[in-house]
Amino acid sequence: MSVLARERKLSKLEFYMNARRLYKKILFLMVRDFGIKPRARQPTFYTRGWDTSDKELFEAIAIKYGLTRIVDDYPLWVLDSFRGKLIRLLDEMMESITQAYTIWATNKAEANLRRVSQDKAIAACESLKQTLELVVDILPVKADKLLPYVDAINREIALLKGWRKADNKRNKTLK
């Protein structure tokens, strides 16, 4: 017999499963270069303000080699920098969640260690949001495209805080 959806409770590992989904979503976003599409421009776009002889030489070379459009893109190092930071933060979030989950507190010291790991996971989520804000500021990415990712991060933060709150109730009796 199944339980009605409205009567189901949140899984105890929902924070972990949501974190894995979040990791995967952001990873696929980075695979797509944050949704950036390179611009194709006519070669004459780059010759504005050039000397006439240089302009004619450049256009002759472009015609000779069949360059009718030049793709204008962001430098790869910018994208690689954001990718590296986001992957590091996602790894930190997952490692902190895993570390906290593997600690079953039987005394105050273990409870504090578990709490610190939960706090680190929350801090990594906050840093993820700030990095995505920076991506919007630096790259030509519309903020609307990243809102679902920010919402997923906010959900993860809420789940982690709920987990931490439940732990706090349980840990009051520890010595």
C-alpha positions in Angstrom: 0.0 0.0 0.0 1.3 3.4 -0.9 1.3 6.6 1.1 -0.5 9.6 -0.2 1.9 12.4 -1.4 0.5 14.9 1.0 1.2 12.6 3.9 4.8 11.7 2.9 7.6 13.1 5.0 10.9 14.4 3.8 13.5 11.7 3.4 16.3 11.8 6.0 18.8 11.9 3.2 17.0 14.5 1.1 19.8 17.0 1.7 22.3 14.6 0.2 20.2 13.6 -2.8 19.4 17.3 -3.5 23.2 18.1 -3.2 23.9 15.4 -5.8 21.3 16.8 -8.2 22.6 20.3 -7.7 26.2 19.1 -8.4 25.0 17.5 -11.6 22.9 20.5 -12.8 25.7 23.0 -12.3 28.2 20.6 -13.9 26.0 20.4 -17.0 25.7 24.2 -17.0 29.4 24.5 -17.1 29.6 22.0 -19.9 27.4 24.4 -21.9 29.7 27.3 -21.1 27.1 28.9 -18.8 24.8 29.3 -21.8 27.1 31.7 -23.6 26.8 31.7 -27.4 29.7 33.1 -29.3 29.0 36.0 -31.7 29.9 35.6 -35.4 31.0 38.9 -37.0 32.0 40.1 -40.4 35.8 40.6 -40.8 35.2 44.3 -41.5 34.0 44.7 -37.9 37.6 44.4 -36.7 39.0 46.9 -39.3 37.2 50.0 -38.0 39.7 52.7 -37.5 42.5 51.0 -39.3 44.7 52.6 -42.0 43.3 52.0 -45.5 46.2 49.9 -46.6 46.0 47.6 -43.5 42.2 47.3 -43.9 42.5 46.3 -47.5 45.3 43.8 -46.7 43.2 42.2 -43.9 40.1 42.0 -46.0 42.2 40.4 -48.9 43.6 37.8 -46.6 40.1 37.1 -45.2 38.7 36.7 -48.7 41.7 34.5 -49.8 41.1 32.1 -46.9 37.3 32.1 -47.0 36.9 33.9 -43.7 33.4 35.3 -44.0 32.6 35.3 -40.3 34.9 35.4 -37.3 33.6 33.9 -34.1 34.0 36.3 -31.1 34.2 34.5 -27.8 35.4 35.0 -24.3 38.9 33.8 -23.4 38.9 30.3 -22.3 40.8 31.2 -19.1 37.8 33.1 -17.8 35.5 30.2 -18.3 38.1 27.8 -16.9 38.5 30.0 -13.8 34.8 30.0 -13.1 34.6 26.2 -13.8 37.5 25.5 -11.4 36.0 27.6 -8.6 32.5 26.1 -9.0 33.8 22.6 -9.0 36.0 23.3 -6.0 32.9 24.6 -4.1 30.7 21.8 -5.2 33.4 19.3 -4.1 33.7 21.1 -0.7 29.9 21.0 -0.3 29.7 17.3 -1.0 32.7 16.5 1.2 31.3 18.5 4.1 27.9 16.8 3.8 29.6 13.4 3.7 31.9 14.1 6.6 29.0 15.4 8.7 26.8 12.4 7.8 29.5 9.9 8.8 29.7 11.3 12.3 27.2 9.9 14.7 27.5 12.1 17.7 27.7 10.3 21.1 29.3 13.2 22.9 29.5 17.0 22.6 32.9 17.0 20.8 31.5 14.8 18.0 28.3 16.8 17.9 30.4 20.0 17.5 32.5 18.4 14.7 29.3 17.3 12.9 27.9 20.9 13.3 31.1 22.4 11.9 30.9 20.2 8.8 27.2 21.2 8.3 28.2 24.8 8.6 31.0 24.3 6.0 28.5 22.8 3.6 26.1 25.8 4.1 29.1 28.2 3.6 30.0 26.4 0.3 26.4 26.8 -0.9 26.5 30.6 -0.1 29.8 30.8 -2.0 28.2 29.0 -4.9 25.5 31.7 -5.1 28.1 34.5 -5.0 30.1 32.8 -7.7 27.1 32.5 -9.9 26.3 36.2 -9.3 29.9 37.0 -10.4 29.3 34.9 -13.6 26.3 37.1 -14.4 28.4 40.2 -13.8 31.4 39.2 -15.9 30.0 37.0 -18.7 27.1 37.8 -21.0 24.8 35.4 -19.2 21.3 36.5 -18.4 20.4 36.3 -14.7 17.1 34.6 -15.6 19.1 31.6 -16.9 20.8 31.1 -13.6 17.8 31.6 -11.3 16.8 27.9 -11.3 20.3 27.1 -10.1 20.2 29.7 -7.3 16.8 28.3 -6.3 18.2 24.8 -6.1 21.1 26.2 -4.0 18.6 27.9 -1.7 16.7 24.7 -1.3 19.9 22.9 -0.4 20.7 25.5 2.2 17.2 25.1 3.7 17.6 21.4 3.8 21.0 21.6 5.5 19.7 24.1 8.0 16.8 21.8 8.8 19.2 18.9 9.3 21.3 21.0 11.6 18.2 22.1 13.5 17.1 18.5 14.0 20.6 17.6 15.2 20.6 20.5 17.7 17.4 19.1 19.3 18.9 15.6 19.5 22.3 16.9 20.8 20.9 18.8 23.8 21.1 15.7 25.9 24.7 14.9 25.1 27.5 15.5 27.6 
